[in-house]
Amino acid sequence: SPFVSRCLTAGNRDALTSDGSARRVLKVDADAVTENSVDAELCTKRAHQVVAFLDDALLGNDAYLRSKFHASLVAPLILPAVEKALVRDPRDVAPTQKQMAATRQAVEGLEADLCGRGYGNASLVKALDHAATTAAEAARARVLDEARKALRGDWHNATEAECAPLVDRVNEAEPGEAAPPPTLLVSAVVLDLASIIDRAADEAASAPTAEMASTLFSGVRLSFELFRGFASLQDCSRSPRLARLLANDCLFCARLAARVSVDRGPAIGRAAAQPHLSLVDQIEPLRALA
């Protein structure tokens, strides 16, 4: 038990040995382990190596010893340590999609090996799915916080943005010259919001689980609804310039919703296992608000 606890201790970088020999039992990189958080993939790999080493070295095919090992070490110590690493607070460490995919592979390998050795079915994959949901909800909350912060900016600060010609005039090109990209005068806060939405849509399209993709996509949808709420609160009764900017902002966001639906909608639909996900229902309310 002390040996296993030492193997799964955060921050442990010692070369672990068995029976006083110089044989290194665990050959995983411990640089990802800190005092405040445990890397889930690393902890899973360590647990897998501990179980495999002790099972091969000590138990053999003895069913009685295996049941004792399961009751004294696997169930009360190893599995809870891995589960604790999987469901860590996502505000402490926000895993990337690549890290979560690697962790899932390690967890599925550990569960398959435990089942193959006769230790029964563990619930680590369920814990990992719960952790993915928690991480997705934290990511959605982060997206909405960033959107609120951007929308609290100065709506009077205007800038040119490439867009379809909806309100502003497009400069005509000389004969024989390529036409410049159409531009639209919009509030700078809308460009900040667009970058947040684009980044969240990319995360949803590359999400490792369908539930995570769906949760992140809901954050994209809620960002558009936040924009409509903030835009409707702007008082443009005494400022024709602000009124024109707000109209342009709404039309720009309508164009953004259409672009996200066309460019990323199919990928997000595949990731979320919902092939008909789109933002087309956001376009008409934005045009009406304009």
Buried (B, 14 or more C-beta within 10 A) or exposed (E): EEEBEEBBBBEBEEEBEBEEEEEEBBEBEBEBBEEEBBBBBBBBBBBBBBBBBBBEEEBEEEEEEBEEBBEEBBBEBBBEBBBBBBBBEBEEBEBEBEBBBBBBEBBBEBBEBBEEBEBEEBEBBEBBBBBBBBBBBBBBEBBBEBBBEBBEBEBEEBEEBEBBEBBBEBEEEEEEEEEEEBBBBBBBBBBBBBEBBBEBBBBBBBBBBBBBBBBBBBBBBBBBEBBBEBBEEBEBEEBEEBBBBBBBBBBBBBBBBBBBBEBBBBBBBBBBEEEEBBBEEBBEBBBEBB
